């Protein structure tokens, strides 16, 4: 079973998308297509903006984004640590085979 990838959008992105979609003569469908998001999502953001709910979600969206960034950084650091450990093993073996002058 494939795990679904969720994209979290920050408040500024949502606010800009809603602002563009609210202009007269611009259809929600066209804005959603240009931003590569589902039109229903943009409609929901418009409703949340009208109801004043969207602003309250900014802090949680920011914390999710920070969490995802931290997880990416941890993965990169773990990969680098693994590489450095394997290099260290090779260097220790080389030091036993070719002892240096002290």
N, C-alpha and C positions, 0 to 999 in steps of 0.2 A: 504494500500500500504506500503510495507516494504522499509525503507530507506536504500540505499546502503552504505556500509562501505568502505571508501577509505583509503588505506594505503599509506603513504608518505615515500619514501626512501631517506636517506641523500646521499650526494655526495660521501662519502667514500664507502658506500655499492654499489652504482652504478659503481663507478670506479673499485672496486674489481671485481664485476661481469663481467664487460666489459673486464678487464685484463685477467681473466680466460677464457672467451669465445673467446678471440683473439688468444689463444695459438694454434699452429698447431696440428691437430689431435683431437681437442676437439670441439664437436658440440654445437652450441648455444642451441639447443633443450635440450641436456643433462644438461647443466648448468642451464637453466631456470627451468627444472624439479627438480634439486637438491635444488634450492633456493625457489622453490614453487612460481614462478612467471610465467606469461604468456610469451611464447617465443617471441611474437610480441613486448612486452615491452622491453625485452633485446635487440632485434634488433633495436628498436628505440633509446635506450641508446647508442648502438654502433654507430649509425649514428650521434647522437648528439655529441658524443665524437669526431668523425672524423671532424665534422663541427665546433667544438669549442663552441657549444651552452651549453653543459652540465655543464660546470663550472659556467656559469652565473646564473644557477638555484639553486646553492648551498645556497645562502643567503635566497631566498624565501622558500626553503625546510626547512632550519633551523628555520625560523620564524614560519612556519606552525607547525613544531614539537614542538616548544616552546609554541605555542598557544594551541595545543592539551594537552600538559602537564599541562598548567595553567588551562584549563577547567577541567581536571581530579582532580586537587588539589582543585579547587573551589567546585566541587561536593562533595568531601570527607569532606571539611570543613563545607559545608552546612548540610551534614548528621550529623556530630559531633555536630554542633550548635543545630540542632533539638533535638538530644538526650539529650544534656545538659539542654536545656530549659524544656523538659518534666521532667527530674530529679529535676530541680529547683522547678517546680510546686508541685511535690510530697513532696519535703522537706518542702516547705512552709505550705502545708496542715498538715504534721506531726508536725510541730512546733506549729500550732494552737491547735492541739489535745493534744500534750504532751509538754506544755511549759517548757522550761528548767530553771534552777536556774541561776539568774544573780548576 
